[in-house]
Amino acid sequence: MKRMHQFAAAAAFAMASCGAQATAVYTNEASFLAAAGGSLAFESFETLQSSAPTQYDFADVSFACTGTSHCPGFFGSSGAFSYDGWRSVFFSSPDTSTFTFAHAVNAFGIWIGDAGSTGAITLDVALNNGGSAAALANFTGDSLNWQYFGLIADTPFTSVTFIPSNRGDGIYFDALRYGEANVHAVPEPASALLLGIAGIGLLAARRKRGARR
């Protein structure tokens, strides 16, 4: 019974970490695209429209850096490391980076490159609708690794901010997909299993309380 309570508590913590808004998180691109449905916009950062020391603009999305440790020194668009095409965008921890959209969206998916190659990193995500999630949790990867992160929220948002936990870690982004998706997205199997375990734990707790009456 104690273990059931522990599982329920872990699931509750996982749900709370997604913030006030309900947010389904994906670590697999195919799962994210299947859940999103419809047609999402795609940005591979090949064609730059304008730039400033801490902001790059592409079509209807901008990429900006906030902080004083590496912005604007280590920030911008790179032709040295990419997942799709020949360019990507990058910044370095502990500064933060933000994608801002010209129109509200509820789906966001992107490849994250080279994170965790200097040590463990937790890369949190904050949406301007109040939602939040973890793109990477205490992650350590080989140099030039790529990891996928996607989310679908039940409330539209116009910006996504990445907040790293470590220092001096160059982080790249590429192959961004965004737009309007199914509001009631189904989470990946691992997330669904966690929620199921939480339900079992809560049911067991209720039964135990009923037996004491």
N, C-alpha and C positions, 0 to 999 in steps of 0.2 A: 504494500500500500504506500509506503514511504516513497518508493521509486516512482509510482504513478504520480504522486504529488510533485516530484522533482521534474518529471517529463512535462507536466502541465505548466509548471512554473517556467521551464525553459521555452515552451511554446508561447506563453504569454509574453515573455521578454522579447522573443523574436517578432511577435506581432507589434509590440510597442515600439520596437526599433524602426518600424516603418512610418512612425509619426502619426499625427492626428488623422491624416487621410489614409484610406485603404490603398495599399500599393503592392502589386504582385511583382516579384523580382525574378530575373532569369539570368542564368550563367551559360546558357546555350543559345546560340543565334537562331538555330532552326526552331527551337521551342518558342522563343520570343516572337519570331515572325508568324508562326502558326497561331499563336494566341492573339496577336495584334490584328490579323486578318486585314482585308482591304488593301489599300495602296499607301505605303509610307514613302515620304520623301527620302532621298539619298544624297549624302554629301561626303565626298572623298577628299575635300580640301585641295583639289588640284588647281582651281581657278580663284585666285585672290582678287577681291574687288577693291579693298582699301585696307590700310593698316596704320596703326599708331604705335607708340612705344609699348603699350600694354593691351592693345586690342586689334584683332584681325577680323575682317568682315568677309563672309562668303554667302552669296545669294541671299537667303532670308534667315541666316543664322550668324551670330558673331561669337568669337572665342576671346575671352579676356582673362587677364592675370591680375590678382590683387595680393599685395604684400611687398616687403622691402628686402627680403633676403636674396631673391634671384630675379624678381621683376624689376625692370624689363630686360636684364642681362641675359638670362637663360629662359627665353620665351619666344614663341612664334611659330613659323611654318618651316618644316624640315623636308629636304629631299634626300636625306641620308638614311631614313628608317621609315618604312611604311608597311601597312597591311594590304591596302588596295591601291592600285595606281602607283604613283611615285612620290607622293607627298603626304605628310601628316602634320598635326599641330602638337606642340609640346609645352611643358612648363616644368618647374622643379619644386619639390617640397622644401620647406614647410609652407610656402605660399599657396594660395588657393586659385582655382581656375573656374570659369563660369561660361557655360553655353547659354546664350539668350536668343530666343526665337521671335521673329516678327509677328507671328500669330500663335495663339494658345494651342498647345498640344497635350495629349495625355499618354503618349508612348515615346520612349527614348531608348535607343540601343546603340552601343558603341564598342569597338575593340580598344583595349587598354594595353599599351606596350611598355616593356622594360621596367615595370613597377616591381618593387621588392628586390631588385638586383643589388642593392647596397645594404640590405637588412630588412627585417620584417616591417611590413606597412599595413596599416588599416586605413582604407580610403573610403571615407564617409561621403554621402551624397545628401544635399539639402535642396529641396524644391521650394520655389517661392509660394507654393500653395500651402506650406506648412508641413508637407510630407518629408520623410527622410528614409534612408536605407544605407546599407553597407555594400559598396561595390567590391571591396576586398577586405578580408578580415584576418589580420595577423599573417599576411601573405609574404612568402619569400620565393623568388623565382630566379631562374638563370638569366643571364644577360640576353637581351633582345627577345624575351618571352612575350606572348600575347595572351590576354585573358578577356573573356566576353562579359559584358554587363548590360542588362536591359531591365526596364521597368515599365509597367502600365499602371496608371493611377486612375481612380474613379473621379477625380477632380482635375480639370485642366490646369496647366502651369505654363509659364513662359520662360523660366530659367532653371538650369541645373548646375549646382555648384559642387565641385569636388574638393574635399578637405582632407589632406593627408596627415598622418600622425608622425612621420619621421622627418628627417632633414637630409637635404642633398641628394634626393632620389629623382632623377630625370624621368618624367612620365609622358608618354606619347598617346595620342588618340587618333583613330582613323575609322573609316567606313561607318559614318554616323547614319542611322535611320531614325526618323521621327515623324510624328503626325497624329492623326486621330485613329484610335483603335477601339476594340470592343471594351466597354466600360467594365463588364463583369468578366475580366480575364481569369483564366484558370492557371494557378501557379504550377511550377514544375513539380514532378512527383515527390521530390524530397520535401518540399514545402508543404504539399498536401498531406504527406505522412505525418509531419510534425503537428499539423493542425488536428489530424485524426487522433493522435496520441493525447493531445490536450483534451479533446472531447471525452476520451475514455477516462482520463484522470479526473475530470470534473464530475462525470457520472458516478465514478467509484466513490468520490468524496461525498456526494449527495446521499448515496445509499448508506454510507457509514453513518452519516448524521441521522438518517431516518431510523436506523437500527438502534440508536441510542435513546430515541424518544419513547 
